[in-house]
């Protein structure tokens, strides 16, 4: 995550994961987190031309795509970039997780089919 | 966030013995999982699994022909009758032309617990953090389209079930 060039390199990848970045405000948020490291919403909003609510909405979009994550520290929520490696790891795990879901439904059909 | 482990838990409304056989018998395991094995399960046995297309949907089966016949290694770890079945394999291994047999494996554990309504099955797969990141990235790119198909397949299968 501290490796700025590495992160930006991955952000230019055409993977759908980064579709969430197809917005200049979100791109700026990511660039900011990339340069400054973890930031609170107060610090992220400081100097921005849009409201805290709008920034929070963008952060949630980025979080849903796995690009950023947040932790509550005391009364504040701190936002940070997920490292590219972690993002990739999470996506590949989700994929295997889906595969197990599908396999388990086949198992369910198999063991329950004569039980009605 | 835990990137090393996946855990799944479902309730199967079926007799204990039937669930156990579906998991611990290589032929039955292969039937629902979509593979055939070259020999029976036994502790420590190294089996070769071969992918077979699903019977559920002709169209999806056709697209799965790309993977049909693909083989992977399946190493049985431990068998405790009616309770525990575990094995090791190489995740993301279904990529033609990539040699993975020397790479780390993940451990898959099936655990059965009898409850009033049936059997609670817990599946955990762990050890992902030791898999080379490059493999994960490549597997992701290769499988993305496949996953959409897989999802359609499951939806269709479940829809068929509700009509019965």
Interface residues (C-beta under 8 A of the other chain):
Chain A: X15 X16 X69 X85 X86 X88 X89 X90 X91 X92 X93 X95 X96 X97 X98 X99 X100 X101 X102 X103 X104 X105 X106 X107 X108 X109 X110 X111 X112 X115
Chain B: X1 X3 X6 X8 X10 X12 X13 X14 X15 X18 X19 X22 X23 X28 X31 X32 X33 X34 X91 X92 X121 X123 X125 X128 X129 X133 X136 X137 X139 X140 X141 X143 X144 X147 X150 X151 X153 X154 X157 X158 X161
